[in-house]
């Protein structure tokens, strides 16, 4: 992609930006909570099921596989999404962390949660605000990788500094729960300016 982008003219970049800005977000990942998942093998950068029947405990992880291996791998069908298996209760735990940060009211006292609610920066619909990216409906594997890399200090860009503070207290199970909830949210397309010259 870097080499392709370097070879593009400003007009081609503008045309591509305008085209991609017209594409509405759509659900791409179906999140399913389960105790057992199909066993998988890694092919390229995908986990592919080795059987249709679930037989392996999920543990504290998300297992993301194509809805159809044939359509995804053989035909590269852009309309076939993924199913993400998550631990039972993960979506609800993630909802709590994403929307409240885990904050509780005990009696008349507010007890702070372990994180800043994601909606604070990413918006109530999780579709981003200004230069904060949209996260609704994103691949849970992608979300967990990004959060893990930020926690471990692998990602250090300027925009990452606030995220480091927000996720410092999250456990691996928390990261999985956040990813399960965020991925389960339908992306909502909002009209955005397509004039890239002004950006």
Steps between C-alpha positions, in 0.01 A plus 500: 500500500784741578654446157162539332428821691842645413424451132169690514455857381322759717196474271492122539523531879215751494287274278565199725416700814173621348408149390572337837315781684180401316507139620265446794624305797332163537518219753795278417542293815236292675586450868388171655549420869584135562690263730628284214647601164610305194868407496690717253813511292686810386517558126672823400351752738169320560380248752305235310289231669619143470149371574145631506432367850619698803729292717759727657444716810512869414674607820568874521540572130316596185514261206419672173436292188346571159127433466592295193854377441426432133351845432776676695806307387411366156277775362617798713133595529492851657142445622579207730589600852632325808366335812678584824456254783525668841480367857150495655423832667776676308273734306322619816828544690636691202189719487558594864866591440432683172204704625582560869862395544376258765378784725246409770271690733509347848249664730547868418865462407646475152770235486734563208547222250827364370501702178368805321187407303582456130194710410672803656732535201358266234145637530176351631457306175872403498530653153781737596520869569727736301834318466401222744428193283175307475514161673143366473481178303876466459670161507537389862840348420610839369363681806675266745830520308492880506414516871768242584764684296411826673519338845836342419647824364533369145285787373628838610357763267370830634136391474575188706601677820143551627417140416795379708350666808151371424596132468787466747283315757322268257569126516520271196142389577393867505660558159311200358173626652548853363577359155195268510266788585652752259491247216138414574390862453362586158701768323281799428585692184498873548550758232853632503668753274681345207716805424841358586673817383362678808640238736 
